[in-house]
């Protein structure tokens, strides 16, 4: 067993820190196993023609809750990326456990939908949309395999790399973006002020 290191903190308290190599290796092995499932899912999606080579696995308490791949082509849906599809499936499953009558009633009963007890393993670095979905669903941990450059190299959107990196390096959106001004902007902003009492955010 490794020796513990005594560390004195700024407030004068003393804590004991140890580096447990065995624990670190176990976490690494666990991550490798779940990431391998995400990669297998990426291959599966390509083989059946559902979409691009991207896979994702959502894990809770060391068990796979759902395993999904990119469904863009099958669903004719540009938002059906592997991570988003996996999050949708987990939420659907969770809602059905709480209320079998309808998603609407289930949402009402739950008050909020979050996956803070889950982790997600993605075969590739998530794009901005997928990262947004991961963040907004409150997933506690993200592990990804390939860098975005691997997807970019075979022709996938170069916008993909900007989400986790917080950069605009690859950002080349081919659309005009303009914020409304004058009365249009004021009316849109009033929506938040006029509806805030109806929402209790996380």
N, C-alpha and C positions, 0 to 999 in steps of 0.2 A: 504494500500500500504506500502511496506517495505521502511525503510529509506535508502537513498543513502549514500554511504561511500566515502569520499574524499580521493584520493590517490595521493601522490606526487611522481613523477617519478624521475629517476636518473638525467635527464637533467633539473630538476627544474620545469617542467610544471605540471599542476594539471589536473587530470582527475577524472571523477565521475564514480564510479563503483557501480552497484546495483545487488543484487541477486534477480531475480524475480522468486519466487517459482512457480507462475502460468505458466510462460513461460517454465520453466524447466519441469514441469509436462506435458505440451502440447507436447514438444519434445519427452518425454518419451512415451506418449500415441501414438504419430505418429509412432515412431520407432516400438512400439509393434504391431501396426496394420499392417505395411508393413512386419515385420518379421513373423507375423502369416501367411501372404500370401505365404511367402517363404517356411514355414513349410508345409502348405497345398499342395504346389507344390511338395514337397519331397514325401509326401504320395501318391499323384497322380501318380508320376513316378513309384513308387513301384507297385501300384495297376495295372497299365497297362503293367508292365514288361519291361519298357524302360531302367531301370538302377537302381543304388543304391539310398538310401534314402537321396538325397540332392536336395535342391531347391534354386532358386535365383530369385530375383525381382529387376529390374532396375527402378528407379524412377526419374522423372524430373518434377520440379515445382509441387511437391506434387501429381503427377499422375503416376500411373504405366504405364511405356512404354512397358515393356515386362515381362512376368512371365514364367520361364522355370524350367525344372528339368533335372536331370542326364539322358543322352541319350546314354551312353556307349554301352549298350547291343543292343538297337534298331539300332544304326548306325554302330555297330561293330567298334567303334572308341574310343580308350583309352583317347583321348583328349576331348571328348564330355561331360565334367563335367558341372554341372548346371551353374556355373558362366561364363565359357567360352562360353557355348551355348547362354546364355542371352546376352553377349557382342556381339557375332556374329550376333544375331538377331537384336539388336539395330542398329548396323552398317549397316546391310543390309537394314533395314527400312529407316535409314537416307539417305543412298546413293540413294535409289529408289525415295525419295522425291526430291532430287537434279537433278537426271538424270535418266529417265526411259529407256534409250537405252541399257546401260550396266554398270556393276560395274566398269569396266576399265575406261570408260569415266567419270563416277561419281567421281572416285578417282582423275582423272586428274583435274576435275573441282574444287573439294574441296581442292586440294593440300595436305591436311592432314586429317586424321580421328582421332578424339578424342572425348571423352565423358565427358569433364570437367564440363558440366552443369548437370551431372547425379550423383545419389547415387546408391549403390548396397546393397541389403539386402540378406544375405546368411544364410541358415538354419544351417550351420556348419562352423567352422573355415576353411578358404580356404587353399588348399594345395599349394605348391610352384608354380605349373603351373598356378593355378587360381589367386593367388596373383600377379604373374607376369603379367597376362593378365589385371587384374584390374589396376595395376600400369601403364602399358604401354598405356592403353586406357585413362589415365588421369582422371579416375573417381574421384570425389572430396571427397567422403565419403563412408566408408564401415562399415556396422553394421552386426555382425554375432551372431548367437544364441549359439549352442552347441560348447563345446570345442572339439578339435580334439580327445581327449581321448575317447569320446563317440563313435566315428567311429572306432577307433583303437580297442576298447573293443569287437566289433562284427566282427573283422577280416579285416578291411580296412587297407591299407598300413600305417605303422607307420611313414613314411616319411612326412605325412600330416601336422604334427604339427610344422615343422621347419620354415616355411615361415614367419609368422608374428612375431615369437619369435626371429628370427635371431640366432638360435642355431643349433648345429649338434647333439643334444641329441638323437633324434630318427633316425637320418640318418643311414640307413643300406642298401645302394644301392648294388644290387647284379650284378654289372658289373665292368669291369676294366675301369678306366679312366686314360688316358695318354695324355699329351700334346706333339704334334710333336716337334721334335728338328731339328736343322740344317737347310738345304735348304727348307724343307717342311714348317716349321714355318715362315721362312722369306718370302716365296712366298705368304702364306696366309695373312700375315700382310700387304704386299704391296697392296692387294686389297683395303684396306681402304684409303691408301695414294693416290692411283691412281683414286679412284672414289669419293673422298670427295667433289669435285666441283659440283657433280650432286645432292648432298643432302643438304637440309637445314632442320636441325632437329628442333623439337619443341623449 
